[in-house]
Amino acid sequence: MISYADLYDSASFEAKKMIVSQLIRRVEVYRGYQIHVDFNFDLAQYLENSDELAC
């Protein structure tokens, strides 16, 4: 079974842009290299489950 990382790595540039546009809603860049990213999904849910996957 192919992983999402492998799928992304083998995708064309246009397909990569489409994938990223589905994951990220908005990116704001501020002075001093500060960046704010709004995702189209709840990142906290994935981070909470990452502890369970690591075991």
Secondary structure as GFF3:
##gff-version 3
##sequence-region A 1 55
A	DSSP	alpha_helix	4	10	.	.	.	ID=ss1
A	DSSP	alpha_helix	13	23	.	.	.	ID=ss2
A	DSSP	beta_strand	24	30	.	.	.	ID=ss3
A	DSSP	three_ten_helix	31	33	.	.	.	ID=ss4
A	DSSP	beta_strand	34	39	.	.	.	ID=ss5
A	DSSP	alpha_helix	43	54	.	.	.	ID=ss6
###
